[in-house]
């Protein structure tokens, strides 16, 4: 089995209020919520993990980008959710904004409204997940709630996506 070289890379997410507001379904953000979002964004940045999974130099296949937020962020969102569901939803959307902003910083095509297609991982990618403490679930997720796994560099949308048949945004489904 080919193995993928795992290299940590630097993602530089920037908070996009318009992206957040769209996700959150809101046209305005109260000052107190904005302050909480800023505080949590800064707290959660160190929990952002970004990796390039590279095929061997003379090997076949694709390189991948894997981004995820550690479980600490999931726990923090859940704690906020338990206190105030409305704030919990806003902070859940903040975590999504953080992970997608990080992906956009490395794949500019995503800023143009393109999806980050989810490829079906082969044995080498599954082994890479495991070495990073992650598990792949057959429904097409890893064991982190806030994660992106996609070809790197960008190499297409629906035509390379594992979720093509179930995705509401699919352009290939019949």
C-alpha positions in Angstrom: 0.0 0.0 0.0 1.2 3.5 -0.8 1.4 5.8 2.1 0.6 9.5 2.1 3.1 11.9 3.5 1.4 14.0 6.1 2.7 17.6 6.2 1.3 20.3 8.5 0.5 23.4 6.6 -0.5 26.9 7.6 -4.1 28.0 7.0 -4.9 31.7 7.5 -8.6 32.0 8.0 -10.2 35.4 8.1 -13.5 36.1 9.7 -16.1 36.9 7.0 -19.1 38.5 8.6 -21.2 38.0 5.4 -20.4 34.3 5.2 -21.2 33.9 8.9 -24.5 35.8 8.6 -25.6 33.7 5.6 -24.8 30.5 7.5 -26.5 31.8 10.6 -29.6 33.0 8.7 -29.3 36.5 10.1 -29.1 40.0 8.6 -27.6 41.6 11.7 -25.5 40.6 14.6 -25.9 42.1 18.0 -22.8 43.7 19.6 -22.7 41.2 22.5 -22.9 38.3 20.1 -20.2 39.8 17.9 -17.9 40.2 21.0 -18.5 36.5 21.9 -17.8 35.4 18.3 -14.6 37.3 18.2 -13.5 35.9 21.6 -14.3 32.3 20.5 -12.7 32.7 17.1 -9.4 33.8 18.7 -9.7 31.0 21.3 -10.4 28.3 18.7 -7.7 29.3 16.1 -5.0 27.3 17.9 -7.3 24.2 17.7 -7.3 24.4 13.9 -5.3 21.6 12.3 -4.3 21.8 8.6 -2.5 19.0 6.7 -1.5 18.2 3.2 -1.6 14.5 2.5 0.8 13.9 -0.3 1.1 10.9 -2.6 4.7 9.6 -3.1 6.7 11.7 -5.6 6.4 9.0 -8.4 3.1 7.6 -7.2 -0.3 7.8 -8.8 -3.3 9.5 -7.3 -4.2 12.8 -5.7 -2.9 15.0 -2.9 -5.5 16.0 -0.3 -6.2 18.8 2.1 -7.4 17.8 5.6 -8.6 20.5 8.0 -10.3 20.0 11.3 -11.0 21.6 14.6 -10.0 19.6 17.7 -12.7 18.1 19.9 -12.2 21.0 22.4 -14.1 23.2 19.9 -16.9 20.7 19.7 -17.1 20.6 23.5 -17.1 24.4 23.7 -19.9 24.7 21.2 -21.9 22.0 23.0 -21.4 23.8 26.3 -22.7 27.1 24.8 -25.6 25.2 23.2 -26.6 23.8 26.6 -26.6 27.3 28.2 -28.4 29.1 25.3 -29.5 27.3 22.2 -29.6 30.5 20.1 -26.0 31.3 21.1 -25.1 27.7 20.6 -26.3 27.7 17.0 -24.4 31.0 16.3 -21.2 29.4 17.7 -21.7 26.2 15.8 -21.9 28.4 12.6 -18.8 30.3 13.8 -16.9 26.9 13.9 -18.2 26.2 10.3 -17.1 29.7 9.2 -13.7 29.1 10.8 -13.1 25.7 9.1 -14.4 26.9 5.7 -12.4 30.2 5.9 -9.3 28.1 6.5 -10.1 25.9 3.5 -10.7 29.1 1.4 -7.3 30.4 2.5 -5.7 27.4 0.9 -8.1 26.8 -2.0 -9.2 30.2 -3.4 -11.6 28.5 -5.7 -13.9 27.9 -2.7 -14.3 31.7 -2.3 -15.8 31.7 -5.8 -18.7 29.6 -4.4 -17.4 26.3 -5.5 -17.9 23.3 -3.2 -15.0 21.5 -1.5 -15.8 18.0 -2.9 -15.4 15.1 -0.5 -13.4 12.3 -2.2 -13.8 8.7 -1.1 -10.6 8.0 0.8 -8.5 5.0 -0.2 -6.4 2.9 2.1 -3.6 5.4 2.3 -5.9 8.2 3.3 -7.6 6.0 5.9 -4.2 5.2 7.4 -3.3 8.9 7.4 -6.6 9.7 9.2 -5.8 7.0 11.8 -2.3 8.3 12.4 -3.9 11.7 13.1 -6.4 10.2 15.6 -9.3 10.4 13.2 -11.8 7.7 12.0 -13.6 7.7 8.7 -17.4 6.9 8.8 -19.0 5.3 5.8 -21.6 8.1 5.5 -18.7 10.3 4.4 -17.5 12.0 7.6 -14.5 11.9 9.8 -14.7 11.8 13.6 -14.5 15.5 13.9 -17.7 17.6 13.6 -15.9 20.5 11.9 -13.7 19.1 9.1 -12.8 19.4 5.4 -11.2 16.7 3.4 -10.8 17.5 -0.3 -8.4 17.2 -3.2 -5.5 19.6 -3.1 -5.0 21.6 -5.2 -8.6 22.1 -6.3 -9.5 19.6 -9.0 -13.2 19.7 -9.6 -16.5 19.7 -7.9 -19.4 17.2 -8.1 -17.5 14.9 -10.5 -15.0 13.9 -7.8 -17.3 14.0 -4.8 -18.2 10.9 -2.7 -21.5 12.5 -1.7 -22.6 13.2 -5.3 -25.7 11.0 -5.1 -27.0 12.6 -1.8 -25.8 16.2 -2.0 -28.6 18.7 -2.5 -26.1 20.8 -4.5 -25.1 18.0 -6.9 -25.0 19.0 -10.5 -24.6 15.5 -11.7 -27.4 13.6 -10.0 -30.2 12.5 -12.3 
